[in-house]
Amino acid sequence: MPTITFELTLEKTLTDKCCPSAVKNAVCQFRHEFDHVHKAGRVVLERFNGMPTEILLNPLGPTMAHAFMSDGSPTSFEINDEEVIVDLLVVNLDMSGAHAAAIMFGLDGACVEATTNFIGSQIDLVARTAPNVRVRAGRY
């Protein structure tokens, strides 16, 4: 299975409600795996500011083959004695390499950090899709 690794920095604050300082300008290391036989891919957040995470993101659907989202189950870890909770993670792959990402932090997703190229239509997608993902994950 071919694998591509890439790194993105969350430099843009979309919503700043009690964001932990550890998420500002966070460096995220990703791995994209693609199975040509099954024509399916996935993305994994391998590291968040150097902390190993292994958060799996699945495709949002066949019409959005380059958009991936985490399963909606919160993942928590500590960075510099500060708890960081990843609520939801979205990655959009771009054939030119200008990938974009946004992460909702906290159990309520009140803090959102993104790459500078994460645009409004992508934010709308997260807002529309996130409640459905949480229901499938048994969170509500």
Backbone as CSV, one residue per row, in Angstrom:
resi,resn,N_x,N_y,N_z,CA_x,CA_y,CA_z,C_x,C_y,C_z
1,MET,0.846,-1.167,0.000,0.000,0.000,0.000,0.905,1.248,0.000
2,PRO,0.823,2.063,-1.054,1.644,3.281,-1.109,1.307,4.242,0.027
3,THR,2.348,4.852,0.575,2.178,5.773,1.694,2.881,7.086,1.397
4,ILE,2.206,8.162,1.699,2.776,9.504,1.556,2.685,10.169,2.923
5,THR,3.759,10.796,3.378,3.727,11.536,4.632,3.793,13.030,4.327
6,PHE,3.137,13.805,5.174,3.174,15.257,5.013,2.965,15.918,6.366
7,GLU,3.342,17.183,6.444,3.281,17.937,7.694,2.494,19.222,7.460
8,LEU,1.607,19.543,8.384,0.821,20.773,8.313,0.907,21.498,9.652
9,THR,0.845,22.831,9.598,0.868,23.639,10.814,-0.470,24.348,10.962
10,LEU,-1.045,24.260,12.151,-2.318,24.919,12.443,-2.026,26.358,12.867
11,GLU,-2.074,27.267,11.889,-1.692,28.662,12.129,-2.876,29.610,12.241
12,LYS,-4.089,29.099,11.983,-5.266,29.969,11.956,-6.268,29.524,13.020
13,THR,-6.681,30.465,13.867,-7.692,30.186,14.880,-9.055,30.516,14.295
14,LEU,-9.937,29.513,14.252,-11.290,29.738,13.737,-12.257,30.054,14.865
15,THR,-12.098,29.377,15.984,-12.906,29.625,17.180,-11.989,29.469,18.375
16,ASP,-11.908,30.493,19.214,-10.994,30.450,20.351,-11.759,30.550,21.660
17,LYS,-12.320,29.428,22.069,-13.004,29.363,23.359,-12.239,28.379,24.212
18,CYS,-11.398,28.893,25.067,-10.602,28.068,25.990,-9.651,27.122,25.260
19,CYS,-8.996,27.603,24.219,-8.024,26.778,23.515,-6.785,26.583,24.376
20,PRO,-6.333,25.345,24.520,-5.075,25.131,25.252,-3.928,25.787,24.484
21,SER,-2.972,26.328,25.196,-1.845,26.992,24.517,-1.066,26.020,23.646
22,ALA,-1.105,24.725,23.963,-0.358,23.720,23.201,-0.883,23.528,21.785
23,VAL,-2.093,24.035,21.476,-2.647,23.824,20.131,-2.335,24.976,19.186
24,LYS,-1.854,26.087,19.712,-1.515,27.238,18.868,-0.283,26.915,18.031
25,ASN,-0.399,27.104,16.736,0.695,26.832,15.791,1.228,25.406,15.911
26,ALA,0.316,24.480,16.182,0.712,23.080,16.339,1.167,22.491,14.999
27,VAL,2.188,21.666,15.071,2.700,20.964,13.893,2.114,19.555,13.904
28,CYS,1.431,19.213,12.818,0.776,17.913,12.697,1.454,17.102,11.597
29,GLN,1.832,15.883,11.920,2.456,14.992,10.939,1.445,13.914,10.574
30,PHE,1.171,13.814,9.267,0.170,12.899,8.754,0.792,11.832,7.856
31,ARG,0.037,10.751,7.696,0.380,9.687,6.753,-0.879,9.390,5.937
32,HIS,-0.742,9.404,4.612,-1.859,9.036,3.729,-1.531,7.696,3.096
33,GLU,-2.435,6.745,3.264,-2.255,5.412,2.700,-3.337,5.195,1.658
34,PHE,-2.967,4.598,0.523,-3.952,4.342,-0.522,-3.803,2.922,-1.036
35,ASP,-4.902,2.199,-1.055,-4.948,0.832,-1.547,-5.513,0.874,-2.968
36,HIS,-4.648,0.695,-3.977,-5.073,0.784,-5.371,-6.014,-0.353,-5.764
37,VAL,-5.888,-1.491,-5.138,-6.759,-2.625,-5.454,-8.199,-2.313,-5.060
38,HIS,-8.383,-1.810,-3.854,-9.729,-1.497,-3.360,-10.138,-0.052,-3.641
39,LYS,-9.233,0.718,-4.214,-9.469,2.135,-4.511,-9.995,2.884,-3.285
40,ALA,-9.292,2.681,-2.173,-9.686,3.320,-0.921,-8.457,3.867,-0.221
41,GLY,-8.635,4.992,0.434,-7.531,5.593,1.172,-7.940,5.946,2.578
42,ARG,-6.952,6.295,3.364,-7.180,6.787,4.715,-6.008,7.674,5.090
43,VAL,-6.245,8.509,6.084,-5.215,9.402,6.589,-5.070,9.116,8.079
44,VAL,-3.842,9.204,8.572,-3.569,9.005,9.995,-2.787,10.210,10.503
45,LEU,-3.262,10.810,11.607,-2.475,11.836,12.293,-1.490,11.070,13.162
46,GLU,-0.221,11.079,12.752,0.802,10.307,13.459,1.330,11.030,14.688
47,ARG,1.525,12.363,14.546,2.104,13.138,15.649,1.462,14.517,15.688
48,PHE,1.238,14.991,16.927,0.723,16.330,17.162,1.730,17.029,18.054
49,ASN,2.424,18.027,17.520,3.501,18.711,18.252,4.499,17.712,18.837
50,GLY,4.837,16.706,18.061,5.819,15.716,18.482,5.268,14.568,19.305
51,MET,4.011,14.672,19.760,3.382,13.633,20.574,2.763,12.573,19.653
52,PRO,3.122,11.296,19.826,2.508,10.241,19.011,1.001,10.174,19.262
53,THR,0.200,10.071,18.184,-1.252,10.060,18.347,-1.940,8.894,17.635
54,GLU,-1.625,8.655,16.370,-2.255,7.601,15.566,-3.789,7.735,15.518
55,ILE,-4.279,8.912,15.155,-5.714,9.137,14.997,-6.080,8.855,13.538
56,LEU,-7.002,7.930,13.333,-7.409,7.501,11.996,-8.510,8.402,11.446
57,LEU,-8.343,8.775,10.165,-9.356,9.551,9.456,-9.795,8.733,8.246
58,ASN,-11.093,8.628,8.045,-11.647,7.884,6.920,-12.228,8.848,5.899
59,PRO,-12.376,8.401,4.641,-12.961,9.273,3.612,-14.377,9.674,3.990
60,LEU,-14.748,10.895,3.627,-16.097,11.369,3.917,-17.134,10.747,2.989
61,GLY,-16.709,10.183,1.897,-17.638,9.528,0.975,-17.045,9.439,-0.405
62,PRO,-17.690,8.662,-1.283,-17.129,8.448,-2.621,-17.036,9.716,-3.457
63,THR,-17.917,10.687,-3.227,-17.858,11.922,-4.001,-16.820,12.886,-3.451
64,MET,-16.264,12.568,-2.269,-15.270,13.437,-1.645,-14.034,12.611,-1.323
65,ALA,-13.451,12.009,-2.345,-12.348,11.062,-2.167,-11.120,11.685,-1.527
66,HIS,-11.026,12.998,-1.536,-9.844,13.642,-0.979,-10.138,14.342,0.342
67,ALA,-11.302,14.105,0.931,-11.675,14.681,2.225,-11.797,13.560,3.246
68,PHE,-11.159,13.749,4.393,-11.106,12.718,5.429,-11.491,13.319,6.776
69,MET,-12.123,12.501,7.624,-12.516,12.977,8.941,-12.334,11.863,9.965
70,SER,-11.955,12.273,11.180,-11.816,11.304,12.268,-13.185,10.738,12.618
71,ASP,-13.198,9.662,13.384,-14.445,8.935,13.654,-15.344,9.572,14.701
72,GLY,-14.936,10.667,15.282,-15.782,11.355,16.251,-15.549,10.955,17.692
73,SER,-14.712,9.981,17.939,-14.389,9.608,19.314,-13.249,10.496,19.802
74,PRO,-13.429,11.217,20.918,-12.375,12.115,21.404,-11.104,11.353,21.776
75,THR,-9.987,11.983,21.504,-8.673,11.444,21.862,-7.971,12.486,22.713
76,SER,-7.444,12.074,23.860,-6.766,13.044,24.721,-5.331,12.614,24.988
77,PHE,-4.479,13.621,25.186,-3.080,13.405,25.532,-2.572,14.668,26.197
78,GLU,-1.404,14.588,26.815,-0.821,15.745,27.495,0.380,16.275,26.738
79,ILE,0.442,17.595,26.658,1.605,18.278,26.090,1.985,19.360,27.087
80,ASN,3.212,19.300,27.599,3.697,20.275,28.588,2.730,20.422,29.757
81,ASP,2.297,19.299,30.326,1.391,19.265,31.480,0.021,19.887,31.203
82,GLU,-0.359,19.970,29.947,-1.648,20.537,29.574,-2.427,19.476,28.794
83,GLU,-3.667,19.206,29.220,-4.475,18.210,28.512,-4.986,18.777,27.197
84,VAL,-4.820,17.992,26.139,-5.317,18.346,24.818,-6.307,17.257,24.415
85,ILE,-7.524,17.663,24.082,-8.547,16.716,23.633,-8.881,17.030,22.180
86,VAL,-8.617,16.075,21.303,-8.975,16.211,19.893,-10.391,15.652,19.756
87,ASP,-11.335,16.541,19.435,-12.728,16.141,19.293,-13.010,15.655,17.876
88,LEU,-12.575,16.414,16.887,-12.838,16.078,15.488,-11.720,16.645,14.628
89,LEU,-11.335,15.906,13.628,-10.221,16.292,12.767,-10.630,16.095,11.321
90,VAL,-10.413,17.119,10.488,-10.739,17.056,9.065,-9.481,17.384,8.269
91,VAL,-9.215,16.586,7.228,-8.088,16.840,6.328,-8.602,16.793,4.903
92,ASN,-8.214,17.781,4.114,-8.520,17.800,2.688,-7.207,17.718,1.931
93,LEU,-7.090,16.677,1.104,-5.877,16.500,0.311,-6.029,17.218,-1.019
94,ASP,-4.948,17.812,-1.466,-4.935,18.554,-2.719,-3.854,17.948,-3.606
95,MET,-4.184,17.711,-4.852,-3.236,17.072,-5.768,-1.948,17.877,-5.937
96,SER,-2.011,19.199,-5.717,-0.815,20.031,-5.846,0.036,20.007,-4.581
97,GLY,-0.471,19.364,-3.520,0.267,19.309,-2.261,-0.145,20.370,-1.259
98,ALA,-1.111,21.229,-1.630,-1.588,22.278,-0.721,-2.702,21.708,0.157
99,HIS,-2.355,20.735,0.992,-3.329,20.084,1.861,-3.814,21.062,2.926
100,ALA,-5.038,20.829,3.428,-5.627,21.688,4.451,-6.173,20.818,5.579
101,ALA,-6.212,21.390,6.791,-6.727,20.638,7.940,-7.332,21.589,8.961
102,ALA,-8.269,21.042,9.738,-8.838,21.758,10.883,-9.088,20.741,11.986
103,ILE,-8.862,21.170,13.222,-9.091,20.305,14.370,-9.973,21.040,15.368
104,MET,-11.024,20.338,15.819,-11.886,20.840,16.886,-11.359,20.239,18.186
105,PHE,-11.058,21.091,19.154,-10.503,20.654,20.435,-11.532,20.795,21.548
106,GLY,-11.343,20.025,22.610,-12.250,20.039,23.753,-13.417,19.104,23.502
107,LEU,-14.103,18.708,24.551,-15.222,17.779,24.394,-16.398,18.378,23.638
108,ASP,-16.473,19.717,23.624,-17.567,20.368,22.907,-17.121,20.962,21.573
109,GLY,-15.853,20.815,21.229,-15.350,21.338,19.961,-15.358,22.851,19.891
110,ALA,-15.306,23.519,21.048,-15.404,24.982,21.089,-14.155,25.678,20.591
111,CYS,-13.039,24.984,20.541,-11.788,25.545,20.053,-11.488,24.899,18.712
112,VAL,-11.304,25.715,17.673,-10.996,25.179,16.345,-9.764,25.879,15.797
113,GLU,-8.758,25.090,15.480,-7.528,25.586,14.864,-7.410,24.953,13.477
114,ALA,-6.837,25.691,12.527,-6.765,25.196,11.150,-5.511,25.689,10.449
115,THR,-5.245,25.086,9.310,-4.190,25.587,8.439,-4.708,26.872,7.791
116,THR,-3.818,27.718,7.326,-4.240,29.001,6.753,-5.074,28.825,5.491
117,ASN,-4.930,27.706,4.787,-5.681,27.503,3.551,-6.991,26.740,3.748
118,PHE,-7.384,26.500,4.988,-8.672,25.854,5.261,-9.747,26.908,5.059
119,ILE,-10.678,26.686,4.111,-11.610,27.736,3.696,-13.029,27.517,4.213
120,GLY,-13.858,28.553,4.057,-15.216,28.568,4.584,-16.068,27.377,4.208
121,SER,-16.033,26.961,2.951,-16.882,25.838,2.546,-16.478,24.570,3.285
122,GLN,-15.210,24.449,3.603,-14.754,23.290,4.353,-15.248,23.366,5.793
123,ILE,-15.285,24.562,6.356,-15.780,24.752,7.718,-17.260,24.395,7.767
124,ASP,-18.017,24.811,6.756,-19.432,24.476,6.688,-19.625,22.969,6.642
125,LEU,-18.761,22.284,5.908,-18.830,20.830,5.815,-18.645,20.199,7.191
126,VAL,-17.683,20.700,7.943,-17.444,20.178,9.294,-18.684,20.406,10.161
127,ALA,-19.247,21.598,10.107,-20.402,21.930,10.938,-21.604,21.046,10.599
128,ARG,-21.806,20.771,9.312,-22.941,19.943,8.900,-22.718,18.474,9.212
129,THR,-21.489,18.001,9.098,-21.201,16.579,9.205,-20.913,16.146,10.633
130,ALA,-20.303,16.992,11.440,-19.859,16.600,12.779,-20.961,15.996,13.650
131,PRO,-22.179,16.564,13.703,-23.195,15.943,14.555,-23.516,14.510,14.138
132,ASN,-23.558,14.233,12.841,-23.843,12.879,12.359,-22.752,11.906,12.752
133,VAL,-21.509,12.353,12.692,-20.391,11.484,13.064,-20.470,11.167,14.545
134,ARG,-20.784,12.157,15.363,-20.862,11.931,16.802,-21.981,10.946,17.148
135,VAL,-23.094,11.029,16.444,-24.187,10.091,16.692,-23.751,8.677,16.334
136,ARG,-23.085,8.494,15.193,-22.608,7.174,14.797,-21.591,6.633,15.800
137,ALA,-20.845,7.513,16.439,-19.841,7.089,17.396,-20.460,6.830,18.777
138,GLY,-21.775,7.026,18.906,-22.457,6.757,20.164,-22.248,7.822,21.224
139,ARG,-21.929,9.045,20.785,-21.638,10.095,21.752,-22.880,10.844,22.178
140,TYR,-23.980,10.786,21.424,-25.206,11.528,21.796,-26.390,10.595,21.774
